[in-house]
Amino acid sequence: MSSRALRQPFGLRLTSNIFLALWCLIAAFPIFWIVVMSFKSPVDAFDSNALNVIFGPATLGVGKGLSLLDIILGIAVIWATVVIATKKLPSMVKSYTRPEQEWFGWVIGALVVLVGFLLAFFVVLPAVLNVLNPWFGPLGQDVLGLTTEHYKTVWIDRGFSNNFKNSLIVTTGVVTVSLTVGTLAGYGLARSGSTLAFWILIVALVFRALPHSVLVAGYLPVFINSAEWLAPILGENAPTLYGKPFAVIAVLVAINQPFTIWMLRSFFQNIPAELDEAARVDGCSHFQAFRRVIMPVMWPGVITTGLFSFLLAYNDFLVTALLLDAQNQTMVPAIVGMFNRETTTTDQVVAVAAAVSITAPLIFLVLIFQRQIVSGLTAGAVKG
Amino acid sequence: MNFRTFAAFVGPSVFMMLLFIAFPLVSVFKQSFYVTQPIYETVEKETCTPGFLTQSCVTEKVSQPKLDEHGEIITQTQYVGLQSYRNVLEPERAWRAISDGSWHVLSTINFWKALRFTLTFTLITLPLVVGCGLGIAILINNAARSIRGPVIFVSLLPFIITPVIGVLSINWLFRGDGILTAMMEWWLNRDIALFAQAWTIEILMMLYRVWHVAPFAAIIFYAGLQTVNQDSLESAVIDGATRWQRLKYIVIPHLMPLIIFVSMIHLMDSYRVFEEIVGFSSQGYVISLQWLTFDYLTPDQAGNRSISRASANSMLTMIGVVILLILPLRRTWRDHKGGH
């Protein structure tokens, strides 16, 4: 608002900001609340009084809690980590790595910070606090009920780590394959103005609108009987595709293809065609032009599309619930199973803890890739 | 780019889409006309109960599935024409219900119940999503530049969260005496059970969907607001236009393509409404078309999946998708022709 004519009166700005604050509250509250619930004993977590949920008297009653000193030092450690990660890390990475290997430096740096944080927060801090708390009198007394036992139950007793592993396999597979296939197709479609390219895009748009259950209805009988009809080709070892993560990867890649090629096409259209024409004049074939000229400049678009592929695979419930059996279950169907099966409040809080565990990586993802996500959303809108 | 290079670039992607999208569609279409079921045979079975002096024996005819030499059930696939469609639609009952004007009877048939909810859900959430998205975008645009980044971060959270988990998190706020239900009870001073009747569940589902999608609409509209012509806004002020008039005559026409885009995406996505049913576990009260297919595909107690019914239901769902897409596709086709 540079112009004076468009300046808004104070009252309007105030109202606008109040409503914005209200929206932020609505947006964040359910997520914040399940985080709070996951750390409380069942009595507190499902208490109808909000203050009891936050302060957790029953959790405090069984001796699980944090003192003011704990909270202050905990916040200090988190703050220090954030400062190191945002201020120190970039310059250190720059100074220790050569420019072309910078990404490698980032991976190492991030891992070091992560391990350091985990050590400081979960090993060093509790040990130090155990010694300090009795010394500080009232400051060292527990005031906030908090327990991590539900996380232990989920990850250790319920074998959620196995679901995590399966999710990891499926998401990694989906992102890798769909980007490889999608990048080639997106480039081809962006550089070809033919009617065939147009029709492929239109059909992809129709495919995008299909309910996924329709497709799964097509896969299920084929997958369950696959050992039979694959036998003539593969002989005795023909696999039953039902319940196999790689079959789910193929399915999710295909479901994701329409979206991927539309998005990558719009990114490739932003890369001037003169660039590869110049390479072609210098004697490159189409593939060489793609590999040597386009690939170095296409990363922003690929990262953004990769993020959305990741989200699709990570968030999927329908396909994984129907096509995977109990041994290979991914995280989302596992949580739904917990929620539907368990009846006691303890089990419900365990399901809450699992839900928080699956949400935390997503929040970090937004934190790191906010700009890419926003650009991905708008790229689809402006061009699509 | 000649055809061969084009085919080499696009080939893998097209192949995957053909194999995993087009082929299943065809096979679903075919399945919807066939039924696979075990072959039953009738055998005479003698059951004897020990009694005093003599056993008392009863001979009765039992029908049981035939087994092959490996002890597995022999199944046969049979062409049944439109039978599966009839099973899903139950046309006679539905017609009788319609001619009696009895909505209650019609809603006992799963398909019509699901269709009713899916359509209501789609049509009610659409204006809410566009309206809230526009509102949030304008609010973000009004805010000081320094707080926009954090605000967008917070706004993205509902959009990025796993849908089922998002529904569950809303569910936990309201279930039983969840804090928000408790708050409403305290405020209205009466007992409230939000999960005991269909309409309150439907309202919660719509609230969830708006919460989930409005950020997406807001981000897109916010990007559009950056390109509004400042000069025309300024001249409107000089001509004495009120804020409301400026919004109506300058900003909204500028955003119109984006509003259409968001509406299209939202129509497609909310027609597929599914996660809400799972997360609120509302199948007793409210179901949707996609959930119905999912339910047919889930094995029942005996471990059987009703594949043919699921296929028939899918094909009926597809009709809706086609109707939904006719308008935008016609527009794209005209643009394409005009562009050449």
Interface residues (C-beta under 8 A of the other chain):
Chain A: S2 S3 A5 L6 Q8 R13 S16 N17 F19 L20 W23 C24 I26 A27 A28 P30 I31 W33 I34 M37 F46 D47 S48 N49 A50 V53 V181 G182 L184 A185 Y187 G188 L189 R191 S192 S194 L196 A197 F198 I200 I202 V203 A204 L205 V206 F207 R208 A209 L210 P211 H212 S213 V214 L215 V216 A217 G218 Y219 L220 P221 V222 A250 V251 V253 A254 I255 Q257 P258 I261 H286 F287 F290 L311 Y314 N315 F317 L318 L322 V332 I335 V336 F339 N340 Q348 A351 V352 A355 I358 T359 L362 I363 L365 V366 L367 Q370 I373 V374 L377 T378 A381 V382 G384
Chain B: M1 F3 T5 F6 A8 F9 V10 P12 S13 V14 M16 M17 L19 F20 I21 A22 F23 P24 L25 V26 S27 V28 Q31 T36 G135 I136 I138 L139 I140 N142 A143 G149 V151 I152 F153 V154 S155 L156 L157 P158 I160 I161 T162 P163 V164 I165 G166 L168 S169 I170 W172 L173 G176 D177 G178 I179 T181 A182 M183 W211 P215 F216 I219 I220 A223 G224 Q230 L233 E234 V237 I238 L258 F261 V262 M268 Y271 R272 F274 E275 V278 G279 S281 L289 Q290 T293 F294 Y296 L297 T298 R305 I307 A310 S311 S314 T317 M318 V321 L324 L325 L329 T332 W333 H336
